[in-house]
Amino acid sequence: MESEDGGRPRDFLREAVAADTAAGRYDGRVVTRFPPEPNGYLHVGHGKAICVNFGIAADFGGRCNLRFDDTNPAREEQEFVDAQMEDIRWLGFDWGESELYASDYFEQLYEWARELIRKGLAYVDDQSAEEIRLTRGTLTEPGQESPFRGRTAAESLDLFARMRAGEFGDGERVLRARIDMASPNLVLRDPVMYRILRTPHQRTGDRWCIYPMYDWAHGQSDSIEGVTHSLCTLEFEANRPLYDWYIEELGIFPSRQIEYARGNLTYTITHKRHLTRLVESGRLSGWDDPRMPTLRGMRRRGVPPEAIRRFWSEVGVAKRDNNIDVSLLEFCIRDHLNKVAPRVMGVLRPLKVVITNYPEGESEQLEAVNNPEDESAGTRPIPFGRELWIEADDFMEDPPRRFFRLAPGREVRLRYAYFITCEEVVKDAAGDVVELRCTYDPATRGGDAPDGRKVKATLHWVSAAHAVEAEVRLYDRLFRVEDPLDGADGEDWIDNLNPGSLEVRRNCWLEPGLAESAPGTTVQFERLGYFCADLDSTPARPVFNRTVTLRDAWANIRKRGG
């Protein structure tokens, strides 16, 4: 719903924060945080969390911390820390001086754990991880108390210190909170707080061989940082009573946790283990493959950060999980690029056109509009000559009804150039059309006939003598079904991959000015879609990725059987 001042729309998270500030809770301060684990690359779902946390902090004049929850060195690397910071900045957000790490708090977390032991609220357990799992119970049956649950505080303090000193092997002992093994909330059934793990940490090196579990470090890190509103996705709702229990028993700063629905998109998966399988199996080229829902994959594909921010703003914040139609994201991408992307011409399925009445060996420069949505973008010169490339799809020898493009005896307009008429069709030995021989009307320069005659189609083209050859990668949705993971028993979600998610065309021809396009340059190929120069692109071999298609009226007609 709209805010009272008619500004930014208010969702239930902002309403809750507004109520807290109005009531003077936390002295009116607002501090949020985005807490990624540095064990992988950020994806579009993380983009929602980034927009929510940084956005709410900005709306209320507060601060959003970037805190890396780096509590598992077995899976974490500095590479991921650097990549995540780069992606957040690319998305348009900055954390200023608030670059923080859970590892900075290891000593404080250790001392708080000792305090809980002294209060009889934590104990060292000698059971293995498997034994703990088997005795946890179910949703309908209580768990079984560990035979070590009755250890005295003195004995657990001694064992916990020896765990830190490295006297025991990995997995030999853990520290558990002593809460309630019969609780209906399985999270409260004596959760593990520390485990032994002899793996060097990317920031603390070999100083520690015990590491806090995520659920122990996360809430306490919020408290240490004075985070007023800990905004989490719904999977953490069951964990909130545990975080509140720790806060209450330690008597520390009480962050308020509020849960909201994560961002699930149709035709998309964001589960790390599934994406890892796609990469490791070679089905995708890497974590920045333009088909990946990772932020770096989307950036390589040419998705503008403004479109991602707008998308999550349009979606809003919900209290229940739902699947969001990815076509809304595609709309946001098109709408933004339509305003900013320069128009150029490129031919992806070339068919040679020879203008028989155009002087041989001559050429001329025509003026083309760079962006009709932005007058300040100006114009550019484009070369025109006797031989051209047009799209093969723009010609039919025996056209059906409502196909208005080029055909034998038919006149069409060449964008920014002249009217041409197809006079002859040249075929190869197999009977395939390889060349069209056409005439042009010199009086129609610029695309208008002085006698007022009209044509029903305007085609894009490039001059064969001047065009640059390029590779164009046509990307489509990665999956062919809305919910890739929703399959019958025994079916592998891999079978839902879209076999047409990538088509590579290598004999494409583009305007000569595109040869020098730097990686990341975004343009609209007129009538074809929005494209971005890839990281593989060089002046000698331009490579462009399709970001998103344009609407194709003729394709819609064909689908309707016209």
ABEGO torsion letter per residue (X at the ends): XBBAAGBBBBBAAAAAAAAAAAAGBGGGBBBBBBBBBBAEBBBAAAAAAAAAAAAAAAAAGBBBBBBBBBABAAABBAAAAAAAAAAAAAAGBBAEABBBBAAAAAAAAAAAAAAAAAAGABBBBABBAAAAAAAAEBAABBBBBBAAAABBAAAAAAAAAAAAAGABBBGABBBBBBBBAABABAAABGBBABBBBBBBBAAAEAABABBBBAAAAAAAAAAAAGBABBBBBAAAAAAAAAAAAAAAAAGBBBBBBBBBBBBBBBGBBABAAAAAAAAAAGABAEAABAABABAAAAAAAGBBAAAAAAAAAAAEBBABBBBBBAAAAAAAAAAAAAAABBBBBBBABBBBBBBAABBBGBBBBBBBBABAABAAAEBBBBBBBABBBBBAAABBABBBBGBABBBBGBBBBBBGBBBBBBABBBBBAAGBBABBBBBBBAAABGGBBAAGBBBABBBBBBBAAABBBBBBBBBBBABABABAABBBBGBBAAAABBAAABBBBABBBBBAAAAABBBGBBBBBBGAEBBBBBAABBAABBBBBBABBBBBAAAAAAAAGX
